[in-house]
Amino acid sequence: MKRSMNIQFKNYDMIERFSKDIANLKGEFDLISGRKVIDARSFLGIFSLDLSAPLVLNAVTDDVSAFEVFSRYQA
């Protein structure tokens, strides 16, 4: 199942929690900011994005619980 959603990180702790949450999920996840696309599992890659605006998360996974996890970060 492929799905896109807008997410936003309000502080460093949210990024750290997101990285821990996504590490245990199966599938492919990308974060998009403008024309820049990074692997959502890349902790350092997240910091290369413009975090002042919402990001687009593209998720390709069969794990339905993944979207429950991502809803915590939804913009």
C-alpha beads as a LAMMPS data file, in Angstrom:
LAMMPS data file: protein, C-alpha beads

75 atoms
74 bonds

1 atom types
1 bond types

-500.0 500.0 xlo xhi
-500.0 500.0 ylo yhi
-500.0 500.0 zlo zhi

Masses

1 110.0

Atoms # bond

1 1 1 0.000 0.000 0.000
2 1 1 1.349 3.406 -0.969
3 1 1 0.303 6.473 0.944
4 1 1 1.476 10.063 1.363
5 1 1 0.918 12.340 4.327
6 1 1 2.171 15.667 5.622
7 1 1 4.201 15.558 8.820
8 1 1 6.014 18.191 10.839
9 1 1 8.608 18.049 13.569
10 1 1 8.273 20.713 16.249
11 1 1 11.464 19.879 18.151
12 1 1 14.509 17.614 18.296
13 1 1 12.756 15.065 20.520
14 1 1 10.102 14.464 17.849
15 1 1 12.811 13.717 15.274
16 1 1 14.540 11.328 17.651
17 1 1 11.268 9.530 18.437
18 1 1 10.361 9.363 14.728
19 1 1 13.737 7.764 13.924
20 1 1 13.233 5.120 16.602
21 1 1 9.654 4.440 15.482
22 1 1 10.485 4.090 11.795
23 1 1 13.510 1.837 12.412
24 1 1 11.206 -1.041 13.389
25 1 1 8.799 -0.725 10.450
26 1 1 8.999 -2.734 7.237
27 1 1 8.659 -0.878 3.957
28 1 1 10.128 2.035 2.062
29 1 1 9.782 5.541 3.438
30 1 1 10.878 8.851 1.913
31 1 1 10.674 12.404 3.226
32 1 1 10.266 15.233 0.730
33 1 1 10.964 18.923 1.251
34 1 1 10.668 20.936 -1.964
35 1 1 12.780 19.102 -4.537
36 1 1 14.881 17.291 -1.943
37 1 1 14.053 13.611 -1.246
38 1 1 15.745 11.581 1.488
39 1 1 15.336 8.155 3.032
40 1 1 13.127 8.733 6.080
41 1 1 15.293 6.337 8.108
42 1 1 18.288 8.667 7.750
43 1 1 18.558 10.584 11.023
44 1 1 21.148 12.993 9.623
45 1 1 19.254 13.273 6.343
46 1 1 16.233 14.646 8.185
47 1 1 18.355 17.542 9.428
48 1 1 19.305 18.420 5.826
49 1 1 15.655 19.296 5.116
50 1 1 13.796 22.545 5.760
51 1 1 12.131 21.649 9.079
52 1 1 10.279 24.952 9.374
53 1 1 7.604 23.730 6.951
54 1 1 5.624 20.472 6.780
55 1 1 7.335 17.562 5.023
56 1 1 5.704 14.993 2.763
57 1 1 6.141 11.389 3.881
58 1 1 5.757 8.812 1.111
59 1 1 5.264 5.347 2.567
60 1 1 5.142 2.041 0.718
61 1 1 4.312 -0.662 3.253
62 1 1 1.896 -3.478 4.015
63 1 1 2.109 -2.688 7.735
64 1 1 -1.168 -0.923 8.587
65 1 1 0.117 0.003 12.051
66 1 1 2.777 2.205 10.399
67 1 1 0.156 4.834 9.613
68 1 1 -0.959 4.888 13.248
69 1 1 2.655 5.629 14.219
70 1 1 2.942 8.384 11.599
71 1 1 -0.303 10.022 12.700
72 1 1 1.571 11.330 15.785
73 1 1 3.637 13.528 13.493
74 1 1 0.887 14.597 11.100
75 1 1 0.826 18.323 10.318

Bonds

1 1 1 2
2 1 2 3
3 1 3 4
4 1 4 5
5 1 5 6
6 1 6 7
7 1 7 8
8 1 8 9
9 1 9 10
10 1 10 11
11 1 11 12
12 1 12 13
13 1 13 14
14 1 14 15
15 1 15 16
16 1 16 17
17 1 17 18
18 1 18 19
19 1 19 20
20 1 20 21
21 1 21 22
22 1 22 23
23 1 23 24
24 1 24 25
25 1 25 26
26 1 26 27
27 1 27 28
28 1 28 29
29 1 29 30
30 1 30 31
31 1 31 32
32 1 32 33
33 1 33 34
34 1 34 35
35 1 35 36
36 1 36 37
37 1 37 38
38 1 38 39
39 1 39 40
40 1 40 41
41 1 41 42
42 1 42 43
43 1 43 44
44 1 44 45
45 1 45 46
46 1 46 47
47 1 47 48
48 1 48 49
49 1 49 50
50 1 50 51
51 1 51 52
52 1 52 53
53 1 53 54
54 1 54 55
55 1 55 56
56 1 56 57
57 1 57 58
58 1 58 59
59 1 59 60
60 1 60 61
61 1 61 62
62 1 62 63
63 1 63 64
64 1 64 65
65 1 65 66
66 1 66 67
67 1 67 68
68 1 68 69
69 1 69 70
70 1 70 71
71 1 71 72
72 1 72 73
73 1 73 74
74 1 74 75
